[in-house]
């Protein structure tokens, strides 16, 4: 039994070491405090880490990390990692008495090795127990579990008036709405043929041959038509018709940032508050207006979604990239051939090639419509694709104050900059 336990522990250490190596590049680019998780994962005293929770389930392995020491009214990072689930999702809820979170809930996809993080802010001195309740699904299996992290918060020592001031952004609602790039409607193409219709001046036009000008046509020599009809060719008509299905994708270069949050600024001489949802909001102190808050810039660290959306009258879903690529290739091959040979007389070999392209297009479009779908992680609206920000937005706020004795200073909170300017 002791040998088996040792082997299991070595296996976990091996997995964790691999995670640490894989996490380096991810966290170096996204989280300046990533070394905390990596150091915890690679520490010789791994099993004694009070702020690292390793939750072994079957099959995923979940790791939660928060620093054992933190500062009251200053934000820090809680980090999450998952190992071993190739396809699944994780839903987490955070709670702690005397602690605020940048997000009380978090959703993340699981794909092999997955990472995420939130910010937490202890509001009082002393020990804080952070409860983590999570639900996960992996390979068609679902389960729920709970974990707890501990951190001891103490007040940062004062060094003058500036260091005694701090800012907190809370009740944050942050969304990114992407404009949609239309990729057009999926067409169904009907093909039929007949001996070429002709009159005293030669073959009829495309409208006469196909019954509509919204078509392609081409002709091929036919012994049957030569002997049985007034003209020697067989005309093929290909008529597109609209289906209820259309394609679009979020435009990574065209988006708007929508936000609302509460701002609290604590200084030695005044407590300032504001509810912010526009570029300019009132700044209050003791229920009196003492100035304004201007949002001078908003930035995000989230990566734009990379997906194609299939929409019909009743629903929308994401499309597998390989299926979409096969559809686009088949469509381009068919449409370019039809455009090039439209209103032309071609050889039987070329006609056979066009028929093969039409068959490939039909199979690809059917696979797109009837194949495996992906659930949308964001809300598809008439105005665009609206996503919850995956990480907190970064603001530059200017607070213009009048006559309340607060000195000029610059504060930071979770990557945001808060500038106090007194008149």
URMOLIN-V742310 format. One record per pair of residues at least 24 apart in sequence whose C-alpha atoms are under 7 Angstrom apart, sorted by the first residue. I is the first residue (numbers start at 1). J is the second residue. D is the distance in whole Angstrom. If there is no record, write none. Layout:
i=(I:I)
j=(J:J)
d=(D:D)
This chain:
i=(16:17:17:37:50:51:51:53:53:59:59:60:60:66:67:68:68:68:69:69:69:70:70:70:70:71:71:71:71:71:72:72:72:72:72:72:72:73:73:73:74:74:75:75:75:75:75:76:76:76:77:77:77:77:78:78:78:78:79:79:79:80:80:80:81:81:81:82:82:82:83:83:83:84:84:85:85:85:85:86:86:86:87:87:87:88:88:88:89:89:89:90:90:90:90:91:91:91:92:92:92:92:93:93:93:94:94:94:94:95:95:95:96:96:96:96:98:98:98:99:102:122:125:125:125:126:126:126:127:127:127:128:161:162:164:164:165:165:165:166:166:166:166:167:167:167:167:167:167:168:168:168:168:169:169:169:169:170:170:170:171:171:172:172:173:173:173:174:174:174:174:174:175:175:175:175:175:175:175:176:176:176:176:176:176:176:176:177:177:177:177:177:177:177:178:178:178:178:178:178:178:178:178:179:179:179:179:179:179:180:180:180:180:180:180:181:181:181:181:182:182:182:183:183:184:184:185:185:185:185:185:186:186:186:186:187:187:187:187:188:188:188:188:189:189:189:189:190:190:190:191:191:191:191:192:192:192:193:193:193:193:194:194:194:195:195:195:195:195:196:196:196:196:198:210:214:215:215:216:216:217:217:218:218:218:218:218:219:219:219:220:220:220:220:244:244:245:245:245:246:246:246:247:247:247:247:248:248:248:249:249:249:250:250:252:269:269:290:290:291:291:291:292:292:292:293:293:293:293:294:294:294:295:295:295:295:296:296:297:297:298:298:298:298:299:299:299:300:300:301:302:302:302:317:317:317:317:318:318:318:318:319:319:320:323:324:326:327:327:327:330:330:330:330:331:333:334)
j=(41:41:42:65:150:149:150:147:149:84:85:84:85:149:151:150:151:152:151:152:153:151:152:153:154:122:153:154:155:156:122:123:124:125:153:154:155:121:122:123:121:122:119:120:121:413:414:119:120:121:117:118:119:120:117:118:119:120:116:117:118:115:116:117:114:115:116:113:114:115:112:113:114:112:113:110:111:112:138:110:111:112:111:138:139:137:138:139:136:137:138:134:135:136:137:134:135:136:132:133:134:135:132:133:134:130:131:132:133:130:131:132:128:129:130:131:122:123:124:123:170:153:153:154:155:152:153:154:151:152:153:152:268:409:267:268:266:267:268:265:266:267:411:264:265:266:411:412:413:263:264:265:413:261:262:263:264:261:262:263:261:262:260:261:259:260:261:258:259:260:388:389:257:258:259:386:387:388:389:255:256:257:258:386:387:388:389:255:256:257:384:385:386:387:250:251:252:254:255:256:384:385:386:250:251:254:255:384:385:248:249:250:251:384:385:248:249:250:251:247:248:249:247:248:246:247:242:243:245:246:247:242:243:245:246:240:241:242:243:240:241:242:243:238:239:240:241:238:239:240:236:237:238:239:236:237:238:234:235:236:237:234:235:236:225:229:233:234:235:231:233:234:235:231:237:239:239:240:338:342:342:343:341:342:343:344:345:344:345:346:345:346:347:348:312:313:310:311:312:310:311:312:308:309:310:311:308:309:310:307:308:309:305:385:304:405:406:401:402:400:401:402:399:400:401:397:398:399:400:397:398:399:395:396:397:398:396:397:395:396:393:394:395:396:393:394:395:393:394:391:389:390:391:373:374:375:376:373:374:375:376:373:374:373:368:368:364:361:364:365:357:360:361:364:361:357:358)
d=(6:7:6:6:7:5:6:7:7:6:6:5:5:7:6:6:4:6:5:5:6:6:6:5:7:7:5:5:6:6:5:6:6:6:5:5:5:6:6:5:6:7:6:5:4:7:6:5:6:6:7:6:5:6:6:5:6:7:6:4:7:6:5:6:6:5:7:6:5:7:6:5:7:5:7:6:6:5:6:6:4:4:5:6:6:5:4:6:6:5:7:7:6:4:7:5:5:6:7:6:4:6:6:5:6:7:6:5:7:6:5:7:7:6:5:6:6:5:6:5:7:6:5:5:7:5:5:6:6:4:6:6:7:7:7:7:5:4:7:6:5:7:6:6:4:6:7:7:6:6:5:7:6:6:6:5:7:6:5:7:5:6:6:4:5:5:6:6:4:7:6:6:6:5:6:7:5:4:5:7:6:5:6:6:5:6:6:5:5:6:6:5:4:6:6:6:7:6:4:7:5:5:6:6:5:6:6:5:6:6:5:5:6:6:7:5:5:6:6:6:4:7:5:5:6:6:7:7:6:4:6:7:6:6:6:6:5:5:6:6:5:6:7:6:5:4:6:6:5:6:7:6:4:6:6:5:7:7:5:4:6:6:6:7:6:7:6:4:6:6:6:5:5:7:6:7:5:7:6:6:5:5:7:6:5:5:6:6:5:6:6:6:6:6:5:6:7:6:5:6:5:7:7:6:5:6:6:5:7:6:5:6:7:6:5:7:6:6:6:5:5:6:6:5:7:7:6:5:6:6:5:7:7:6:5:7:6:6:6:5:7:6:5:7:6:5:7:5:6:7:7:6:6:6:6:6:6:6:5:6:6:6:6:7:6:7:6:7:5:6:7:6:5:7:6:7:6)
